[in-house]
Amino acid sequence: MEELKKIILKIKELEDCGELRLVYSESVGSNAIVMTNCDKFVIVMNPTLSYEQQMREIWHEAKHICCHLNNSNYNVAFAEYETDQFINKIISKPEFFDELKAVTCF
């Protein structure tokens, strides 16, 4: 739960200061990708995904932004595995979202 709060607060901070944008493009090679330049981030999302798939992809990219992209020593395969585990944990515990109402900045 603490990791989820940390990621939410970081993503909100990035959005509030204009350092994170979400754009839609059908030409994205996968469901979604995150691009970065000088600590600014753009999540590019395939607009043909369902709402549920988009939410999953946003959480996936948010995990990468907060935990992997600023670490030059990370292993891509492990980062993907770790991110998938994080997403599965969120999806399997919807009560996390009820607890997030206590996060003052959310």
C-alpha atoms as one frame of an Amber mdcrd trajectory, in Angstrom:
protein
   0.000   0.000   0.000   2.818   2.415   0.793   4.358   1.849  -2.632   1.015
   2.601  -4.273   0.659   5.854  -2.303   4.232   6.826  -3.193   3.598   6.267
  -6.891   0.290   8.152  -6.853   1.806  11.139  -5.082   4.789  11.213  -7.449
   2.588  11.010 -10.545   0.302  13.737  -9.179   3.333  15.922  -8.463   4.620
  15.419 -12.011   1.193  16.224 -13.474   0.742  19.330 -11.322   4.067  20.837
 -12.395   3.583  19.948 -16.066   6.310  17.315 -16.174   3.964  14.458 -17.124
   1.572  14.317 -20.046  -0.674  11.603 -21.417  -1.173  11.564 -25.179  -3.031
   9.175 -27.435  -1.688   7.767 -30.686  -2.755   4.769 -32.729   0.770   4.561
 -34.116   2.277   3.494 -30.780   3.955   0.119 -31.324   2.556  -1.402 -28.128
  -0.369  -0.665 -25.845   1.521   2.192 -24.206   5.030   3.509 -23.744   6.659
   6.136 -21.600   9.220   8.531 -23.004  11.464  10.750 -20.932  13.713  13.722
 -21.484  15.283  15.799 -18.689  12.914  14.484 -16.005   9.834  15.212 -18.124
   7.643  12.286 -19.091   5.078  11.494 -21.775   2.924   8.389 -21.647   1.783
   7.514 -25.158  -1.370   5.403 -25.081  -3.142   3.471 -27.815  -6.661   4.996
 -27.852  -8.257   1.778 -29.076  -7.721   0.120 -25.679 -10.688  -0.326 -23.365
 -10.909   1.862 -20.275  -9.737  -1.041 -18.101  -6.757  -1.705 -20.375  -5.847
   1.999 -20.359  -5.902   2.062 -16.549  -3.673  -0.996 -16.434  -1.230   0.595
 -18.875  -1.163   3.894 -16.979  -0.317   2.061 -13.738   2.311   0.076 -15.616
   4.007   3.189 -16.967   3.652   5.022 -13.639   5.567   2.203 -11.932   8.336
   2.542 -14.521   8.484   6.329 -14.080   8.757   6.090 -10.301  10.983   3.048
  -9.956  12.960   2.312 -13.085  13.587   5.201 -15.460  16.000   7.140 -13.249
  18.006   4.026 -12.428  20.635   3.342 -15.089  21.445  -0.056 -13.545  18.005
  -1.632 -13.883  17.473  -4.804 -15.857  14.653  -4.431 -18.395  13.356  -7.992
 -17.957  13.308  -7.635 -14.179  11.667  -4.199 -14.415   8.874  -5.657 -16.566
   8.434  -8.593 -14.166   8.369  -6.263 -11.135   5.869  -3.974 -12.852   3.577
  -6.872 -13.771   3.641  -8.048 -10.148   2.742  -4.528  -8.994  -0.187  -4.333
 -11.448  -1.502  -7.761 -10.416  -1.338  -6.704  -6.761  -3.380  -3.567  -7.474
  -5.979  -5.418  -9.517  -6.370  -8.176  -6.921  -6.943  -5.720  -4.043  -9.594
  -3.132  -4.967  -9.699  -2.035  -1.320  -6.433  -0.173  -2.044  -8.473   2.412
  -3.896 -10.785   2.965  -0.923  -7.755   3.563   1.294  -6.415   6.123  -1.165
  -9.197   8.508  -0.204  -7.095   9.167   2.904  -4.219  10.456   0.772  -4.657
  14.199   1.041  -3.199  15.126  -2.345  -5.084  12.533  -4.354
